[in-house]
Amino acid sequence: MDRPPQLQKKLMRYSGFGILFVAWTLLGGLAWARHSLISGVPQGNPLPDLLGFLTCYYPWLLFTPLVFRLEGKYPLDGRSRPKHLLILGLAGLPLSYLAIGLGGTLSVGIQHILRQPYGPNPWWPISVPELALEQALYWLTVGGAS
């Protein structure tokens, strides 16, 4: 059964940019901490490495409101779940691709600010692990919206 419009509006109160910023920063920071524990903490200043990790998460600051609206329009409950999963899945592919491009651009900007060498930022090809990470972040956002 689909949600009534009154309940839908009540459920979809948007938390705001500040809370999203904190949430995505915490998620990215935890991912960086896990990565650092497994592969070893970088020598010297860890800030560039942490900021590099956060560039994968910060594009979702911009995309989270859109994903929340998409999930509101195509909710994951009710009889239409398979159809809505397909629609949300198809919408996630270009969003993930854009998140990779935006994250790469943010990374180059941070490297420039920190005066670190950086290479070109190709929008294509993308690696499968990058796409898998961005898809996981997309579905995490859909789950949060649901």
Buried (B, 14 or more C-beta within 10 A) or exposed (E): EEBEEEEEEEEEEEEEEEEBEEBBBEBBBEBBBEBBEEEEEEEEEEEBBBBBBBBBBBBBBBBBBEBBEBBBEBBBEEEEEEEBEEBBEEBBEEBBBBBBBBBBBBBBBBBEEEEEEEEEBEEEEBEEEBBEBBBEBBBEBBEEBE
